[in-house]
Amino acid sequence: MNIIVNGGTRGIGRELVRLFSEDSSNRLIVTGRNETALNSLSAGYLNLKIIQLDLTDYERQSPRFLSEVMSFFDKVDILINMAGLLINKDFADITGKEARAIMETNFFGPAAVIKTLKPFFREGSHIINISSMGGFQGASKYRGLSYYSASKAAIACLTECLAEEFHESGISVNCLAIGAVQTEMVAEAFPGYKAPVQPKEMAEFITGFALTGNKYFNGKILPVAVSNP
């Protein structure tokens, strides 16, 4: 399998990389903002290529990203859009720069990555967008997460739209709305909170879903949550 994990340097994304890399028949591309974290990943696996990528600056970086993908893959079987940015601030206090960074990282960037990679998808390819229960319609909402939740709702809606556009090509697009997982991002947003699920456990679920979920689902927004803030 040719797999791209967009945002794989920490938390669930890093665990995904580890799990996929254990199968030597898989080849992986992993993106992330943090060069040091990317380099530590590449040191451990032979079937992995790293690409430093900041989704808040994707338009400028996209030609290099495309060139590096082309040097490693001629097709993409699985794309997982894991990258995320959460800033916990009241709506009235968040700056325009912060709001744009959240939307670029959680929505516009992943959407642009899908557009860039569209020629690489084939019949049977599976795109998985990672949303949040905060962006799941009808789920509990939390103070300070207005832009984050809105950005995750946007990527969920995009999933439904792209599934319709891509289905004639045999490309599946699904979205997982993740609940509370004990990641660095959750710890930063909710100091002292202890989530009921560990990153490795969620990564194991996402790995299995990425490999087989498109046999049963397309265009679906699936809640994956024991609990959520």
C-alpha positions, -999 to 999 in steps of 0.1 A, spaced: 0 0 0 11 36 -7 0 56 23 2 93 31 -3 105 67 -7 142 65 2 153 100 21 124 115 47 138 140 28 134 173 -2 119 190 -25 97 169 -7 105 137 27 93 150 11 60 162 -5 56 127 30 59 111 44 33 135 16 8 128 16 12 91 54 10 90 54 -24 107 42 -39 75 72 -38 51 49 -40 21 36 -5 29 54 26 17 46 58 36 49 96 31 45 115 64 41 153 66 45 177 95 56 211 105 82 200 130 114 191 112 130 176 143 100 153 149 100 143 112 137 134 113 132 113 143 105 93 125 126 88 94 155 74 114 134 45 126 119 32 93 132 23 59 99 24 41 91 60 49 96 94 33 92 126 52 81 160 38 81 191 59 48 209 53 31 238 70 -6 238 59 -9 275 68 15 282 39 4 254 16 0 275 -16 36 284 -16 48 249 -5 26 229 -28 49 227 -59 77 212 -37 52 189 -20 39 176 -53 75 171 -66 84 151 -36 53 129 -37 60 122 -74 95 111 -66 82 84 -43 47 74 -55 30 69 -88 -3 64 -70 -18 68 -36 -39 41 -20 -47 58 13 -46 94 24 -52 103 61 -56 139 69 -46 140 105 -31 175 108 -49 197 133 -46 229 152 -66 238 183 -65 272 200 -87 274 231 -100 310 232 -133 326 235 -147 337 201 -144 374 211 -108 370 220 -93 350 192 -73 370 167 -79 370 130 -45 355 125 -53 327 149 -87 320 133 -71 319 98 -44 295 111 -70 271 125 -91 272 93 -60 267 71 -47 238 91 -80 220 97 -99 227 65 -83 247 36 -49 228 39 -63 193 39 -87 203 10 -58 216 -10 -38 184 -3 -66 163 -17 -68 185 -48 -31 182 -53 -32 144 -50 -63 138 -70 -44 125 -101 -27 99 -79 -59 83 -66 -71 52 -83 -102 29 -81 -101 16 -46 -82 45 -31 -95 57 3 -93 92 17 -100 96 54 -105 131 69 -101 133 107 -127 155 122 -138 159 158 -169 154 179 -168 192 183 -176 194 146 -203 167 147 -238 181 143 -258 177 176 -228 168 197 -218 188 228 -200 220 221 -174 236 244 -165 272 252 -133 284 235 -135 260 206 -157 279 182 -133 282 153 -118 247 159 -153 231 159 -164 251 128 -132 240 109 -139 204 118 -175 207 107 -163 221 74 -140 191 67 -168 167 75 -191 184 50 -164 185 24 -161 147 29 -197 142 18 -193 165 -12 -161 148 -24 -176 113 -20 -202 123 -45 -177 139 -69 -153 110 -68 -175 80 -66 -176 74 -104 -138 70 -102 -141 44 -75 -124 67 -49 -139 66 -14 -140 95 10 -149 91 47 -146 112 78 -140 100 114 -152 124 141 -129 116 170 -138 120 206 -115 126 235 -80 110 231 -51 116 255 -30 135 230 -7 165 235 -34 187 218 -61 176 242 -37 182 272 -29 217 259 -66 226 254 -80 209 286 -52 210 312 -57 182 338 -83 163 318 -77 126 314 -92 111 283 -105 75 282 -86 66 251 -49 65 243 -34 76 210 -22 40 202 -58 27 207 -73 52 184 -45 47 158 -53 10 158 -89 17 150 -80 42 123 -55 19 107 -81 -9 103 -107 16 90 -82 30 65 -75 -5 51 -111 -19 50 -136 8 58 -141 18 22 -156 -16 15 -186 -6 37 -187 32 38 -184 61 15 -193 97 22 -199 90 58 -192 110 89 -187 84 117 -184 94 154 -156 75 171 -160 85 207 -164 70 242 -167 106 255 -158 140 242 -148 173 252 
